[in-house]
Amino acid sequence: MRDLLFSITKKDFTFQYFTAGGKGGQHQNKVHSAVRVIHKDSGARAESRKSRHQHENKKIAFRKLITTDTFKKWHRIKSAEMNGKIKTKEQLCKEVEASMTPENLKVEYYKPK
C-alpha cells in the first residue's frame, strides 16, 4: 500500500474567468465562460475557451495544466523532496550554518611582497 506524500487542493490554484470571444456568438461575447487556471507553487498555467459552459472549460483547463511540463517538473521535485531524496533550501541553509563554526573556518593572511 502506498503512503500519501502530499496533497494538492483547490486552494493551491487560482481560477480566472473571462469572456471567450470568437465563435459562439452573443453567448461567448457576454458571459465569462473562458477559464484560466494557475498553480501558485509551480507557476504552471492553462486556459480553455472551447465550451460555452464555464464548468466544462474549468475541467478542460485543469486537465491541460496537469499535463504541462512545468507542473510535471514541479511534481517530480516535490515528490523527491518529500521522499528525502532532495534537500530543501531550508535544509541546505541549516547544514551550511551548522558548518560555519570557528574550528571549520580557516583564515589565511598573506604578506604583501
DOFIMI-281907 format. One record per atom (N, C-alpha, C, O, CB): x, y, z. Coordinates in steps of 0.2 Angstrom, whole numbers, padded with zeros to 4 digits, always signed. Glycine has a CB too. Layout:
N
XYZ/...
This chain:
113
+0004-0006+0000/+0000+0000+0000/+0004+0006+0000/+0010+0006+0003/-0005+0000+0006/+0002+0011-0004/+0006+0017-0004/+0004+0022+0001/-0002+0023+0003/+0006+0020-0011/+0009+0026+0003/+0008+0032+0008/+0007+0038+0004/+0010+0039-0001/+0013+0032+0013/+0002+0043+0007/+0001+0049+0004/+0007+0054+0006/+0008+0055+0011/-0006+0052+0006/+0011+0056+0001/+0016+0061+0002/+0014+0068+0003/+0016+0071+0008/+0021+0061-0004/+0010+0070-0001/+0007+0077+0000/+0000+0077-0004/-0001+0073-0009/+0012+0082-0003/-0004+0082-0003/-0010+0083-0007/-0010+0090-0010/-0008+0095-0007/-0016+0082-0002/-0014+0091-0015/-0015+0097-0018/-0022+0098-0018/-0026+0094-0020/-0012+0097-0026/-0024+0104-0016/-0031+0106-0015/-0033+0112-0020/-0029+0115-0023/-0033+0107-0008/-0039+0113-0020/-0042+0119-0024/-0039+0125-0022/-0038+0130-0026/-0050+0119-0023/-0037+0126-0015/-0033+0132-0013/-0027+0133-0016/-0024+0139-0016/-0033+0131-0005/-0024+0128-0019/-0017+0129-0022/-0017+0132-0029/-0012+0133-0032/-0014+0122-0022/-0023+0133-0031/-0024+0135-0038/-0028+0142-0038/-0032+0143-0034/-0028+0130-0042/-0027+0146-0043/-0030+0152-0044/-0034+0151-0051/-0032+0149-0056/-0026+0158-0045/-0041+0153-0050/-0045+0152-0056/-0047+0159-0058/-0050+0163-0054/-0052+0148-0055/-0046+0161-0065/-0048+0167-0068/-0053+0166-0073/-0053+0161-0077/-0042+0171-0071/-0059+0170-0073/-0064+0169-0078/-0064+0175-0082/-0064+0181-0080/-0071+0168-0074/-0065+0174-0089/-0066+0180-0094/-0070+0178-0100/-0072+0172-0101/-0059+0182-0096/-0072+0183-0104/-0076+0182-0110/-0071+0179-0115/-0066+0180-0116/-0079+0188-0112/-0074+0174-0118/-0070+0170-0123/-0069+0173-0130/-0064+0173-0133/-0073+0163-0124/-0075+0177-0132/-0074+0180-0139/-0074+0174-0144/-0074+0168-0143/-0068+0184-0139/-0073+0177-0150/-0073+0172-0156/-0080+0169-0158/-0085+0172-0157/-0068+0167-0154/-0079+0162-0160/-0085+0159-0162/-0090+0157-0156/-0087+0156-0151/-0083+0152-0166/-0096+0157-0157/-0101+0155-0152/-0106+0161-0151/-0111+0160-0147/-0097+0154-0145/-0105+0166-0155/-0109+0172-0155/-0110+0176-0148/-0105+0176-0145/-0116+0169-0157/-0116+0178-0147/-0118+0183-0142/-0116+0180-0135/-0114+0183-0130/-0125+0185-0142/-0117+0173-0134/-0116+0170-0128/-0109+0171-0125/-0108+0172-0120/-0119+0163-0128/-0104+0169-0130/-0097+0169-0128/-0095+0176-0127/-0091+0178-0123/-0093+0166-0133/-0098+0181-0131/-0096+0188-0130/-0098+0191-0124/-0096+0197-0122/-0098+0192-0136/-0104+0189-0121/-0107+0192-0115/-0105+0188-0108/-0106+0192-0103/-0114+0193-0116/-0104+0182-0108/-0103+0178-0102/-0096+0176-0101/-0092+0175-0106/-0108+0172-0103/-0094+0176-0095/-0087+0174-0093/-0087+0167-0093/-0087+0164-0087/-0085+0177-0086/-0086+0164-0099/-0086+0156-0099/-0079+0153-0100/-0078+0148-0098/-0090+0154-0105/-0074+0157-0102/-0067+0155-0103/-0064+0155-0096/-0066+0159-0091/-0063+0159-0108/-0060+0150-0095/-0056+0149-0088/-0049+0148-0089/-0046+0145-0094/-0059+0143-0085/-0045+0152-0085/-0038+0151-0084/-0037+0148-0077/-0039+0151-0072/-0034+0158-0086/-0032+0143-0077/-0031+0140-0070/-0023+0141-0070/-0019+0140-0074/-0032+0132-0070/-0021+0143-0064/-0014+0144-0062/-0012+0141-0056/-0016+0141-0050/-0012+0152-0061/-0007+0137-0056/-0005+0133-0050/+0000+0138-0047/+0005+0139-0049/-0002+0126-0051/-0001+0140-0040/+0003+0145-0037/+0010+0143-0036/+0015+0147-0037/+0000+0147-0030/+0011+0137-0034/+0018+0135-0032/+0023+0134-0038/+0028+0136-0038/+0018+0128-0028/+0020+0131-0043/+0024+0129-0049/+0024+0135-0054/+0029+0135-0058/+0022+0123-0052/+0019+0139-0054/+0018+0144-0059/+0015+0141-0066/+0014+0145-0071/+0025+0147-0061/+0013+0135-0066/+0010+0132-0072/+0003+0135-0073/+0000+0137-0068/+0010+0124-0071/+0002+0136-0079/-0005+0139-0081/-0008+0136-0087/-0004+0134-0092/-0004+0147-0082/-0014+0136-0088/-0018+0133-0094/-0025+0137-0094/-0027+0139-0089/-0018+0125-0093/-0027+0137-0100/-0034+0140-0101/-0038+0136-0106/-0035+0133-0110/-0033+0148-0103/-0044+0137-0105/-0049+0134-0110/-0055+0139-0112/-0057+0142-0107/-0052+0127-0108/-0056+0139-0118/-0062+0143-0120/-0066+0139-0126/-0070+0142-0130/-0060+0150-0123/-0065+0132-0126/-0068+0128-0131/-0076+0128-0130/-0080+0128-0135/-0065+0121-0130/-0078+0127-0124/-0085+0126-0122/-0089+0132-0121/-0085+0137-0119/-0086+0121-0116/-0095+0132-0121/-0099+0138-0120/-0101+0138-0112/-0104+0143-0110/-0106+0138-0124/-0099+0133-0109/-0100+0132-0102/-0094+0133-0097/-0089+0130-0099/-0104+0126-0100/-0094+0137-0092/-0089+0138-0088/-0086+0132-0084/-0080+0131-0084/-0090+0143-0083/-0091+0128-0082/-0088+0122-0078/-0085+0117-0083/-0080+0113-0080/-0094+0118-0075/-0087+0116-0089/-0083+0112-0094/-0076+0115-0095/-0071+0111-0096/-0087+0111-0100/-0076+0121-0096/-0069+0124-0098/-0065+0124-0092/-0059+0123-0093/-0070+0132-0099/-0068+0124-0086/-0064+0123-0080/-0060+0116-0080/-0054+0115-0078/-0068+0124-0073/-0064+0111-0081/-0062+0104-0081/-0056+0103-0087/-0051+0100-0086/-0067+0099-0083/-0057+0106-0093/-0053+0106-0098/-0046+0109-0096/-0041+0107-0098/-0056+0109-0105/-0047+0115-0094/-0041+0119-0092/-0037+0116-0086/-0031+0116-0087/-0043+0126-0089/-0040+0113-0082/-0037+0109-0076/-0033+0103-0079/-0027+0102-0077/-0041+0107-0071/-0036+0099-0084/-0033+0094-0087/-0027+0096-0091/-0021+0092-0091/-0038+0090-0091/-0027+0101-0094/-0022+0104-0098/-0016+0106-0093/-0010+0105-0095/-0024+0110-0102/-0018+0109-0088/-0012+0111-0083/-0008+0106-0080/-0002+0106-0080/-0016+0115-0077/-0012+0100-0078/-0008+0095-0075/-0004+0091-0080/+0000+0087-0078/-0013+0090-0072/-0005+0092-0087/+0000+0089-0092/+0005+0093-0094/+0009+0091-0098/-0005+0087-0097/+0006+0100-0091/+0011+0104-0094/+0018+0102-0091/+0018+0099-0085/+0009+0111-0091/+0023+0103-0094/+0030+0101-0092/+0031+0105-0086/+0035+0102-0081/+0035+0103-0097/+0029+0111-0085/+0031+0115-0079/+0028+0112-0073/+0031+0111-0068/+0028+0122-0079/+0022+0109-0073/+0018+0106-0067/+0021+0099-0066/+0022+0097-0060/+0011+0105-0069/+0023+0096-0071/+0026+0089-0070/+0033+0089-0067/+0034+0085-0063/+0027+0085-0077/+0037+0094-0069/+0043+0095-0066/+0042+0097-0059/+0046+0094-0054/+0047+0101-0070/+0038+0102-0057/+0037+0104-0050/+0034+0097-0046/+0037+0096-0040/+0031+0109-0050/+0030+0093-0049/+0028+0087-0045/+0033+0082-0044/+0034+0080-0039/+0022+0084-0050/+0038+0081-0049/+0043+0077-0048/+0048+0079-0042/+0050+0076-0038/+0048+0076-0054/+0050+0086-0042/+0054+0089-0037/+0051+0088-0030/+0054+0087-0026/+0056+0096-0039/+0044+0090-0030/+0041+0090-0024/+0040+0083-0021/+0041+0082-0015/+0034+0093-0024/+0039+0078-0025/+0039+0071-0023/+0046+0069-0020/+0046+0065-0015/+0037+0066-0029/+0051+0071-0024/+0058+0069-0022/+0060+0072-0015/+0063+0069-0011/+0063+0071-0027/+0058+0078-0014/+0059+0082-0008/+0055+0078-0002/+0058+0077+0003/+0057+0089-0008/+0049+0076-0003/+0045+0073+0002/+0048+0066+0003/+0047+0063+0009/+0038+0072+0000/+0051+0063-0001/+0054+0056+0000/+0061+0056+0003/+0064+0051+0005/+0054+0052-0007/+0064+0063+0003/+0070+0064+0006/+0076+0063+0001/+0082+0062+0004/+0071+0059+0012/+0074+0062-0005/+0080+0061-0010/+0083+0068-0012/+0088+0068-0014/+0077+0058-0016/+0079+0073-0011/+0082+0080-0012/+0081+0084-0006/+0076+0084-0003/+0078+0083-0019/+0086+0088-0005/+0086+0093+0001/+0083+0099-0001/+0084+0102-0006/+0093+0094+0004/+0079+0102+0004/+0075+0108+0003/+0080+0114+0004/+0085+0113+0007/+0069+0109+0007/+0079+0120+0002/+0083+0126+0003/+0084+0127+0011/+0089+0128+0013/+0080+0132+0000/+0079+0126+0015/+0079+0126+0022/+0084+0121+0025/+0088+0123+0029/+0072+0126+0025/+0084+0115+0022/+0089+0110+0025/+0096+0112+0023/+0100+0111+0027/+0087+0103+0022/+0097+0114+0017/+0104+0116+0015/+0106+0122+0019/+0112+0122+0021/+0104+0118+0007/+0102+0127+0020/+0104+0133+0024/+0106+0131+0031/+0111+0133+0034/+0098+0138+0025/+0102+0126+0034/+0104+0124+0041/+0110+0120+0041/+0114+0121+0046/+0098+0119+0044/+0112+0116+0036/+0118+0112+0036/+0124+0117+0035/+0129+0116+0038/+0118+0108+0030/+0123+0122+0031/+0129+0127+0030/+0130+0131+0036/+0136+0132+0038/+0127+0132+0024/+0124+0133+0040/+0125+0137+0046/+0129+0132+0051/+0133+0135+0055/+0118+0139+0048/+0127+0126+0051/+0130+0122+0056/+0137+0121+0055/+0141+0120+0060/+0126+0115+0056/+0139+0121+0049/+0146+0120+0047/+0151+0126+0048/+0157+0126+0047/+0147+0117+0040/+0147+0132+0049/+0151+0138+0050/+0153+0140+0057/+0152+0145+0060/+0146+0144+0048/+0157+0135+0060/+0159+0136+0067/+0167+0138+0066/+0170+0137+0061/+0159+0129+0071/+0169+0141+0071/+0176+0143+0071/+0181+0138+0069/+0186+0139+0066/+0178+0146+0077/+0180+0132+0072/+0185+0126+0070/+0185+0124+0063/+0189+0121+0060/+0184+0120+0075/+0179+0125+0059/+0179+0124+0052/+0181+0129+0048/+0182+0128+0042/+0171+0122+0051/+0182+0135+0050/+0184+0141+0046/+0192+0141+0046/+0195+0141+0052/+0181+0147+0048/+0195+0143+0041/+0202+0144+0040/+0203+0151+0038/+0201+0153+0033/+0205+0138+0036/+0207+0154+0042/+0209+0161+0040/+0216+0162+0038/+0220+0159+0042/+0207+0166+0045/+0217+0164+0032/+0224+0164+0030/+0226+0172+0029/+0222+0176+0026/+0225+0161+0023/+0232+0173+0031/+0235+0180+0030/+0241+0180+0025/+0245+0176+0026/+0237+0183+0037/+0241+0184+0020/+0246+0185+0016/+0250+0191+0017/+0247+0196+0018/+0244+0184+0008/+0257+0191+0017/+0261+0196+0017/+0262+0199+0010/+0263+0196+0006/+0267+0195+0021/+0261+0206+0010/+0262+0209+0003/+0270+0209+0002/+0274+0209+0006/+0260+0217+0003/+0271+0208-0005/+0278+0207-0007/+0281+0214-0008/+0287+0214-0010/+0278+0204-0014/
